[in-house]
Amino acid sequence: MEWTKEIDYTKHLTGDQRDIAELIGIQNLLKLIDRFNKTPVYFSDKCLLSMKREYILENVGGASPKQLARMLDLSERYVYEIINERHLGDSQLELQL
């Protein structure tokens, strides 16, 4: 799709398309459009939160909850909730044994 370099493609993009093109480049946007043409696509942050949760649980001893919250753009309260859930899960496992 080299031909797109010869025109002002920005005037043909919607607001979200323009934002995505700025973020990942027009060629990558066109690849997404080609692949998901006529398919409604919704970007959920569920997988990102799940990855952040795993990172917190793996690094809770090496960094403070405040540091983790700042690094992962989360609230300290949310980080503490994740840590406490893990400790509750560990306690329940010990009770079952």
N, C-alpha and C positions, 0 to 999 in steps of 0.2 A: 504494500500500500504506500509505496514511495510517492505516488502522485499527490498524496495529501500535503506534502511539503510545498507544493506549487500553488496552493490556494489558501485563503484565510478560513480555515476550518472552524475557528472559534465562533463565527456567526451562525453556524449550523448546530451548535451544541446547546442543550438545555442547561439549566443551572447546575444540577447534579452532575451531568456529563462534563461540564466545564470544570467543576471542582475535581472530579476524578482525573481528567486529563492533566490538570495542573499537578496533581499528586503523583500519578504513575506514568504520565506521558501519553500523547495521542496514539502512538502505535499500540501500546498496551490496552488503552481504552477500546480501540477498534478490534483488537483480539477478543476482548470480553464481549463486545457487541456481536461479533461474528459467532462466538461460541454460544452465547445465551440469547440470541435473537428471539424476540417474541416470548421470552420467559420472564415473568416477574421475579426480580431478585431482591431479597431483603437481607441486609447485613445486620446480624445480631451480634452483640458483644458477649454472648454466653460462653463461647469457646475461649475468648480472651480472659474472662473472669475465672474460668476453670484453670487456665494456665497460670494466672496470677495466684490462685489458691494453692496450686501445687508448688509454686516457687516459694510461697510463704512457709508452707509446711516443711519444705526441704531446707530452708535457710533461717528458721526461727531461732536457732542457737547462735548463728553467726552475725545476726544483725538485730537491732532493737525493733520492736513493733513500729516505733516512730520512723525509723530509717526505712523500713519496708513500706510503710504507708506512703512516704514521700517518694520513694523510688518507683512505686507501682501506681502512683496517682490514685490512691485509695484513702479512705478515712482511717484514722487510727482505730476507731471503734470497730470497723469492719475487720481489720487485721486481728484485733483481740478476739472477735467472735470466731474467726477461723481457728485461731490458736486454742481457744477454749473448747470448741467442738472436738478438736483432736484429743485434748486431754480427757474430755468426757467419754469419747470413744475408747480410749485406752483404759479408763477406769472400768467401763462396762465389760470390756474384754477380760480384764483381770477377775471380775466378779463371776464370769461364766466359767472360768477355769477352776 
